[in-house]
Amino acid sequence: MLLTNVTLTGAAGGSGGSGSSADGMAGMNGGSVYGGLSAGGAGADAGGNGGQVTDNSIVLSGTSSLSGDIYGGYSSGGAADTDSGGLAGLGGNANNNTVTLQGPDLTIAGSVYGGYSVDGDGTVQNSRAFTGNTLNLNGYRGSLAGIYNFETYNWVLPKDVVNQDTLIRITGTDKVQLDNTRHTIAMENDGNRLNAGDIVTLIDKAEGTPTLTTQQVKQGHFIIYDASLKTRNDGLVLSIDGKQDATPAGRINPTSKAFLEGRAASLAFTNQGADLISDYAIGAADSSVKRARQDGINLTPFVLLNGGSSRYNTGSHVDVRGFNMLFGVATGLELKDQSAVTLGVFAERGDGDYDSYNRFSDYGSVHGTGNVRYTGGGALFHMDVAGTALNKTPSSSTRGHAGLYLDGSVRTGNADLSFDSHDLTDAEGVRGTYNKKSKYYGAHGAVGYVLNLDQQQSLDVYSRYTWTRLEADKVSIGKDTLSFNTSDSSRLRLGSRYSYAYTQRIKPYVGAAYEHEFKGDVSGSAYDLSIEKPVLGGSTGIFEVGVTMNPLASAEALSIDVGVQGYVGEREGGAGTLKASYAF
């Protein structure tokens, strides 16, 4: 039952008329709200008992006024048949009902009951109307005549709550009985912050020993306070623990790290695009230019496709699956010293998804999912330095080149990211989800040396530095703001590749490399509090095997390369690559 911006007023109803000479139950009070109601008839049999009144829900919100009471469930036994000496009916169970008071603009003259069970002779049976009943107090403050028969209280403190505040004042004579009650407490996330030593009286007239289900108060997704709850001076009092000073006592919620795992996945996936350029695109551009030059052509296109799945150990881990594509055109020129230079431009695109996994002491596990994408472009460069070959033996596996070479690239574009987790929901029901687009930049530089072992075999030894940056940004999650700091990846790779020209058209290769990530930190903050950061840093072993082919004798300009890569260490998993180039 949802009541918003309502006004209910009324007087008590009259007595029910006699039936079979039995007195009916008294009429219900006007202006009251009943989530469920069962009234037994008169007589000596079971028909005089009230029914079970369970699993009802009432939500009162907006600017509303009630002159009566609120009952999550109400069960009344029938009165005894006074003419024939019958028995009074029994009130039924009124359990597992929920009442929600939403907002500060509610006026309730009466009391709030989770359940109410009364026998036909007027005996109230609280034991039948307590278990499982829940009172949700979402930003509520006000006066009530009384609160009865709730096992669970879920508090979301109003955004204007301050030290020494009182939220609920009881106008009736009965203290709220809090023995065997459980309480969760949170705060609206765009409201005031509390300091250590602050106290808030939740109910000004209470007794008993309540249980705070966790010794922490959450504010939104990102802030938690250490707190205690007890009855003191006839009131239910919340105390904020910690060192008392003027600094707000809230600290960052450890589960906040899970929000940064999506950003880590985005950085890792954007790095995969950089690897496609340095591992394969430059080679594809250079080889197509060399073949085209033999035919007097100086502009050639090339296309690369790559797909795979990798696990990145970030302190927890994130699994990234994706597909990368690159299209470009290249041209060549020769310097005065006969060094051969290849220049190219390209457009790139990557689409993928990921799963992130975190486990936090005392906070459980958080599983996140999302999509990653990058779209951009850039330029590449390769130069074979003339006169640097130690072994002048030509090799078909290196297209005639031996000696020192240099290459590099620059790139920029937009990285799109989405994140979602069913395990992250704040007290106001806002799920942990966001979407964001950020700028990325990248560059790499490499130096290598190709040694021709004989006419069929060659060994390529290289070192490479790759840098990628995701720009700083902000994202809103409900009423919270999550700030991403600039994220940089700084990687150095040392590797080698052995090639063997099995025939003029089939050239298999194998390679191995060691890569170290020096940075890879994905940092962020909320409310000027730093969040524990996932880190992509560490070492990875890389292994590759593949084959370069000119499959058609009638189309020498067509070159196809098929390869697979495996990763162990900080990055785990594998990928497959298909590249094609054609000289027009």
C-alpha positions in Angstrom: 0.0 0.0 0.0 1.5 3.3 -1.1 0.2 6.5 0.3 1.7 9.8 -1.0 0.4 13.3 -0.1 -2.7 12.0 1.7 -4.8 13.4 4.6 -6.9 10.8 6.5 -9.2 12.0 9.3 -12.2 10.3 11.0 -13.9 9.2 14.2 -14.2 5.8 15.8 -16.7 3.5 14.2 -19.7 2.2 16.1 -20.1 -1.3 17.5 -21.0 -4.0 15.0 -24.5 -5.4 15.2 -25.4 -8.6 16.9 -25.2 -11.8 14.9 -26.6 -15.0 16.4 -27.0 -13.1 19.7 -23.2 -12.4 19.7 -21.6 -9.0 20.2 -19.7 -7.8 17.2 -16.2 -6.3 17.5 -15.9 -2.6 18.0 -15.7 -0.5 14.8 -12.2 0.5 13.6 -10.9 4.0 14.3 -11.3 6.4 11.4 -8.1 8.0 10.0 -6.1 4.8 10.5 -4.3 2.7 7.9 -4.2 -1.1 7.9 -1.9 -3.1 5.7 -4.0 -6.1 6.3 -7.0 -6.8 8.5 -8.7 -10.0 9.7 -11.6 -10.1 12.2 -13.1 -13.4 13.5 -16.8 -13.9 14.1 -18.4 -14.9 17.3 -18.9 -18.4 18.6 -17.2 -21.4 20.1 -15.5 -22.9 17.0 -12.4 -22.0 15.0 -14.4 -19.6 12.9 -14.2 -17.1 15.7 -10.4 -16.8 15.4 -8.8 -14.0 13.5 -6.8 -15.0 10.4 -3.1 -14.7 9.7 -2.2 -11.2 8.6 1.4 -11.3 7.2 3.6 -10.0 4.4 1.8 -6.6 4.1 3.5 -3.4 3.2 2.6 0.3 3.9 4.6 3.2 2.5 3.7 6.7 3.7 5.5 9.6 1.9 5.2 13.1 0.6 3.2 15.7 2.7 0.8 13.4 4.5 -1.4 13.6 7.6 -3.1 10.8 9.6 -5.4 11.4 12.6 -5.2 7.7 13.5 -2.8 4.8 13.7 -0.8 2.7 11.3 -1.0 -1.1 11.4 1.2 -3.3 9.3 -1.2 -6.1 10.1 -4.2 -6.4 12.4 -5.9 -9.6 13.5 -8.8 -9.7 15.9 -10.6 -12.7 17.4 -14.4 -12.6 17.6 -16.2 -11.9 20.9 -17.8 -14.8 22.7 -21.5 -15.6 22.1 -22.8 -14.3 25.4 -26.2 -16.0 25.0 -24.9 -19.6 24.6 -21.7 -19.3 26.6 -19.4 -19.5 23.6 -15.6 -18.9 23.6 -13.8 -15.7 22.5 -11.9 -16.1 19.3 -8.2 -15.7 19.2 -6.2 -13.1 17.4 -4.1 -14.5 14.6 -0.4 -13.9 13.9 0.5 -10.5 12.4 4.1 -11.0 11.4 6.5 -10.1 8.6 4.8 -6.8 7.8 6.7 -3.7 6.7 5.9 0.0 7.4 7.9 2.7 5.7 7.8 6.4 6.8 9.4 8.4 4.0 10.6 11.9 4.5 10.2 14.7 7.1 6.8 16.0 6.1 4.6 13.4 7.8 2.1 14.2 10.6 0.9 11.1 12.5 -1.3 11.7 15.5 -1.5 8.0 16.5 0.9 5.1 16.9 2.7 2.8 14.5 2.3 -0.9 14.8 4.2 -3.6 12.9 1.4 -6.0 13.9 -1.5 -6.0 16.3 -3.2 -9.2 17.5 -6.1 -9.1 20.0 -8.3 -11.9 21.3 -12.1 -11.5 21.3 -12.0 -10.8 25.1 -9.7 -7.8 24.5 -6.4 -9.4 25.5 -3.6 -8.0 23.3 -1.1 -10.7 22.2 2.2 -9.0 21.4 4.0 -12.3 21.0 1.9 -13.0 17.9 2.6 -9.6 16.3 6.4 -9.1 16.6 8.5 -11.5 14.6 9.7 -10.3 11.2 8.0 -6.9 11.3 10.1 -4.1 9.9 10.0 -0.3 10.3 11.8 1.7 7.7 12.5 5.3 8.6 13.9 7.0 5.5 14.8 10.6 6.3 11.9 10.7 8.8 11.7 13.0 11.8 8.5 13.8 13.8 6.2 12.8 16.7 4.3 9.6 17.2 2.1 8.5 20.0 4.0 5.2 20.2 5.9 2.5 18.3 5.0 -1.2 18.8 5.9 -4.6 17.7 8.8 -4.2 15.2 11.7 -6.6 15.3 13.8 -4.7 12.7 14.4 -0.9 12.4 16.1 0.4 9.3 17.2 4.0 9.7 18.3 6.4 7.0 19.1 9.6 8.9 17.8 12.9 7.4 20.3 14.9 5.4 20.0 17.8 7.9 20.9 15.7 11.0 23.3 17.3 13.4 24.9 16.7 16.8 22.4 16.6 19.7 19.5 16.1 17.3 16.3 14.2 18.2 14.5 12.5 15.4 11.4 10.8 16.9 9.5 12.2 19.9 7.0 9.9 21.6 3.9 11.7 22.8 2.2 8.7 24.5 3.0 7.2 27.9 4.6 4.0 26.7 8.3 3.8 26.2 9.3 2.0 22.9 10.3 -1.5 23.9 13.6 -2.4 22.1 14.6 -5.7 23.6 15.3 -8.3 20.8 15.2 -5.6 18.1 17.8 -5.2 15.4 18.8 -1.9 13.8 20.6 -0.8 10.7 21.6 2.8 10.3 22.7 4.8 7.3 22.7 8.5 6.2 21.5 10.3 3.1 24.6 10.8 1.0 24.2 14.4 0.1 23.6 15.5 3.7 25.6 16.7 6.6 28.7 14.9 7.9 29.1 13.9 11.5 32.1 14.2 13.8 33.5 11.8 16.4 31.7 12.3 19.7 28.5 13.4 18.0 25.3 11.9 19.4 21.9 11.7 17.8 18.8 10.6 19.8 16.8 8.4 17.5 13.8 7.9 19.9 13.4 10.1 22.9 11.4 7.6 25.0 12.7 4.0 24.9 13.8 1.1 27.0 15.5 -2.3 26.5 18.7 -3.4 24.8 18.7 -3.0 21.0 21.3 -4.6 18.7 23.1 -2.7 16.0 23.6 -5.3 13.2 26.9 -3.6 12.2 29.0 -1.2 14.2 29.1 1.1 11.2 26.9 3.7 9.7 27.0 4.1 5.9 26.6 7.3 4.1 26.0 6.7 0.4 28.3 4.3 -1.4 31.6 5.8 -0.1 31.6 6.9 3.5 31.3 4.9 6.7 31.3 5.9 10.4 32.2 3.7 13.4 29.2 4.0 15.7 27.5 2.5 18.7 23.8 2.3 19.7 22.2 2.0 23.1 19.5 3.3 25.4 20.6 6.1 27.6 18.5 8.5 29.7 15.3 6.8 28.5 16.3 7.4 24.8 17.7 5.4 22.0 21.0 7.2 21.3 23.4 6.8 18.3 27.1 7.7 19.1 29.7 8.4 16.5 33.0 6.8 17.7 36.6 7.9 17.0 39.1 10.6 18.0 37.2 13.8 18.8 38.2 16.8 16.7 36.7 19.1 14.1 37.4 16.7 11.3 34.4 14.6 10.1 34.7 11.1 11.4 33.6 9.4 8.2 36.2 7.2 6.4 36.2 5.7 3.0 34.1 2.5 2.6 36.5 -0.3 1.6 34.1 -1.5 -1.1 34.7 1.7 -2.9 37.7 0.0 -4.6 35.3 -2.1 -6.7 34.2 1.1 -8.5 37.7 1.6 -9.7 38.1 -1.9 -11.2 36.1 -0.8 -14.2 38.6 2.0 -14.8 41.4 -0.6 -14.5 39.6 -2.7 -17.1 39.4 0.3 -19.4 43.1 1.1 -19.0 44.1 -2.5 -19.7 41.9 -2.8 -22.8 43.2 0.5 -24.2 46.7 -0.9 -23.6 45.8 -3.9 -25.7 45.2 -1.5 -28.6 48.7 -0.1 -28.1 50.1 -3.6 -28.3 48.3 -4.3 -31.5 50.0 -1.3 -33.0 53.5 -2.1 -31.8 53.4 -5.9 -32.2 51.7 -6.1 -35.6 50.5 -2.9 -37.2 54.0 -1.4 -37.8 55.2 -4.7 -39.2 52.2 -5.0 -41.5 52.7 -1.4 -42.7 56.4 -1.9 -43.3 56.1 -5.2 -45.1 53.3 -3.9 -47.4 55.4 -0.8 -48.2 58.5 -2.9 -49.1 56.5 -5.1 -51.4 54.7 -2.2 -53.0 58.0 -0.4 -53.6 59.2 -3.3 -55.7 56.3 -2.6 -58.0 56.7 1.1 -58.0 53.8 1.7 -55.7 54.1 4.1 -52.7 50.8 3.9 -50.8 49.4 0.7 -49.3 46.5 -0.1 -46.9 46.6 -2.6 -44.1 44.0 -4.1 -41.7 44.4 -5.9 -38.4 42.0 -7.9 -36.3 42.7 -9.1 -32.8 40.6 -10.9 -30.2 41.3 -12.5 -26.8 40.7 -12.9 -23.1 43.0 -11.8 -20.3 43.0 -11.7 -16.6 44.7 -8.8 -14.9 45.8 -9.2 -11.3 45.0 -5.8 -9.7 45.2 -6.8 -6.0 42.0 -8.6 -6.8 41.5 -9.4 -10.4 39.6 -8.3 -13.5 38.8 -10.5 -16.6 38.8 -8.6 -19.9 37.5 -10.0 -23.1 37.5 -8.1 -26.3 38.0 -7.5 -30.0 40.3 -5.0 -31.5 40.5 -3.6 -35.1 42.9 -1.3 -36.9 42.8 0.1 -40.4 45.6 2.2 -41.9 47.5 3.4 -44.9 51.3 3.6 -45.2 53.9 5.0 -47.5 57.7 4.8 -47.7 60.7 6.9 -48.4 64.5 6.5 -48.5 66.9 8.9 -46.8 70.2 10.0 -48.2 72.1 7.4 -46.3 69.7 4.8 -47.8 67.8 4.2 -44.5 64.3 3.1 -45.4 61.5 4.9 -43.6 57.8 3.8 -43.4 55.1 6.3 -42.3 51.5 5.6 -41.7 48.2 6.8 -40.3 45.5 4.6 -38.8 42.1 4.5 -37.2 41.5 2.1 -34.3 38.5 0.6 -32.5 38.1 -1.9 -29.7 35.0 -3.4 -28.1 35.0 -5.6 -25.0 33.5 -6.5 -21.7 34.8 -7.4 -18.3 34.1 -9.0 -14.9 35.8 -7.7 -11.8 36.1 -9.6 -8.5 36.9 -8.2 -5.1 36.7 -9.7 -1.6 36.7 -7.4 1.4 37.2 -8.5 5.1 33.9 -7.9 7.0 32.2 -6.6 3.8 31.9 -9.7 1.6 32.5 -10.0 -2.1 31.7 -7.6 -4.9 31.3 -8.7 -8.5 31.3 -6.0 -11.1 30.5 -6.2 -14.8 30.6 -3.7 -17.7 31.7 -2.8 -21.2 34.8 -1.2 -22.4 35.4 0.5 -25.8 38.0 2.8 -27.4 37.8 4.7 -30.6 40.6 6.8 -32.0 43.5 7.1 -34.4 47.1 7.9 -34.7 50.3 7.8 -36.7 53.2 5.2 -36.9 56.8 5.3 -37.9 59.5 2.7 -38.8 63.1 3.1 -40.0 65.6 0.5 -41.1 69.0 2.1 -40.3 71.3 1.5 -43.3 74.7 0.0 -42.9 74.2 -1.6 -39.5 74.0 -5.2 -40.5 76.6 -7.5 -38.9 75.8 -10.4 -41.3 75.3 -9.3 -44.9 73.7 -12.6 -45.8 70.2 -11.7 -47.2 67.3 -13.5 -45.6 63.9 -14.1 -47.1 62.5 -14.3 -43.5 63.3 -10.6 -43.0 62.4 -9.3 -46.5 66.0 -8.6 -47.1 66.6 -6.3 -44.1 69.1 -6.9 -41.4 70.6 -4.6 -38.8 69.3 -1.8 -36.5 65.7 -0.5 -36.7 63.6 2.1 -34.9 59.9 2.5 -34.7 57.2 4.4 -32.8 53.6 5.6 -32.7 51.3 8.2 -31.2 47.6 7.8 -30.7 44.6 9.5 -29.1 40.8 9.0 -28.8 37.9 8.3 -26.5 37.6 5.4 -24.0 34.0 4.5 -23.1 33.4 2.6 -19.9 30.3 1.2 -18.1 30.2 -0.4 -14.6 27.5 -2.2 -12.7 27.3 -4.3 -9.6 24.3 -6.0 -7.9 26.5 -6.1 -4.8 26.7 -2.3 -4.3 23.4 -0.7 -3.3 23.2 2.2 -0.8 20.6 2.7 1.9 18.4 4.7 -0.4 18.3 1.9 -3.0 20.7 3.4 -5.5 22.7 0.7 -7.2 26.4 1.1 -8.0 26.4 1.8 -11.7 27.9 4.4 -14.0 28.8 5.2 -17.6 31.7 7.4 -18.6 33.7 8.6 -21.6 37.3 9.7 -21.1 40.1 10.9 -23.3 43.1 8.6 -23.9 46.6 9.3 -25.2 49.4 7.0 -26.0 52.8 6.6 -27.5 55.5 4.0 -27.9 59.1 3.9 -29.0 61.2 0.8 -29.8 64.7 -0.1 -30.9 65.6 -3.5 -32.3 68.2 -5.5 -34.2 67.6 -8.2 -36.8 70.4 -10.7 -37.2 70.3 -13.0 -40.3 71.4 -16.4 -39.2 71.3 -17.7 -42.8 69.2 -17.4 -45.9 66.1 -18.9 -44.1 66.6 -18.0 -40.4 66.7 -14.7 -38.6 66.5 -13.4 -35.0 64.9 -10.1 -34.0 65.9 -8.7 -30.6 64.1 -5.6 -29.4 63.3 -3.3 -26.5 60.1 -1.2 -26.3 58.6 1.5 -24.1 54.9 2.1 -24.2 52.9 4.8 -22.4 49.2 5.2 -22.1 47.1 7.8 -20.3 43.4 8.0 -19.3 42.5 11.6 -18.4 41.1 12.5 -15.0 37.3 12.6 -14.8 34.3 12.5 -12.6 31.1 10.4 -12.5 27.9 10.6 -10.5 26.5 7.6 -8.7 23.2 8.5 -7.3 23.9 11.6 -5.2 27.6 10.7 -4.8 30.5 12.0 -6.9 33.4 9.7 -7.7 36.5 11.4 -9.0 39.0 9.5 -11.2 42.6 10.7 -11.1 44.7 10.6 -14.2 45.8 7.0 -14.8 49.1 6.3 -16.5 50.5 3.0 -17.8 54.3 2.9 -18.3 55.6 -0.4 -19.7 59.0 -1.7 -20.8 59.3 -4.8 -22.8 62.4 -6.8 -23.8 61.9 -9.6 -26.3 63.0 -11.6 -29.3 61.4 -13.3 -32.3 62.8 -16.2 -34.3 61.6 -16.5 -38.0 62.1 -19.3 -40.5 61.3 -19.0 -44.2 59.9 -22.5 -44.8 59.1 -21.4 -48.3 58.9 -18.1 -50.1 55.2 -18.0 -49.2 55.1 -19.5 -45.7 57.2 -18.0 -42.9 56.4 -19.3 -39.3 57.8 -17.5 -36.3 58.0 -17.9 -32.5 58.7 -15.3 -29.9 59.1 -14.6 -26.2 59.3 -11.4 -24.2 59.4 -10.0 -20.7 57.3 -6.9 -19.8 57.2 -4.9 -16.7 54.5 -2.3 -15.8 56.0 0.4 -13.7 52.8 2.3 -13.0 49.3 1.1 -13.9 47.7 2.7 -10.8 44.0 3.5 -11.1 43.4 5.9 -8.3 40.3 7.9 -7.3 38.5 9.6 -4.4 35.1 10.5 -3.0 34.5 13.4 -0.7 38.2 14.1 -0.7 38.9 10.7 0.7 41.3 8.5 -1.2 40.1 5.1 -2.4 42.3 2.0 -2.3 43.5 1.7 -5.9 43.7 -1.3 -8.2 47.2 -1.6 -9.7 48.1 -3.2 -13.0 51.8 -3.0 -12.1 54.0 -6.1 -12.2 55.7 -8.4 -14.6 54.3 -10.5 -17.4 55.8 -13.2 -19.6 54.7 -13.1 -23.2 54.9 -16.0 -25.7 53.8 -16.0 -29.4 53.6 -18.3 -32.3 52.4 -17.5 -35.8 52.9 -17.6 -39.5 53.1 -15.0 -42.3 51.8 -16.1 -45.7 51.5 -14.9 -49.2 48.7 -17.3 -50.1 48.1 -16.5 -53.7 50.8 -16.7 -56.4 48.6 -14.5 -58.6 48.4 -11.9 -55.9 51.8 -11.3 -54.5 50.6 -8.0 -53.0 48.4 -9.8 -50.5 50.0 -10.8 -47.2 48.2 -12.5 -44.3 49.6 -13.1 -40.8 47.9 -15.4 -38.2 49.3 -15.5 -34.7 48.4 -16.4 -31.1 49.8 -14.9 -27.9 49.9 -16.2 -24.4 50.5 -14.3 -21.1 51.6 -15.4 -17.7 52.2 -13.2 -14.6 50.4 -10.0 -13.9 48.5 -10.5 -17.0 47.2 -14.0 -17.8 45.4 -15.4 -20.8 45.7 -15.4 -24.5 44.8 -13.7 -27.7 44.7 -14.3 -31.4 45.6 -11.9 -34.2 44.8 -11.8 -37.9 46.5 -9.1 -40.0 46.2 -8.5 -43.8 47.8 -6.0 -46.1 47.6 -5.3 -49.8 49.7 -3.1 -52.0 47.6 -1.3 -54.6 
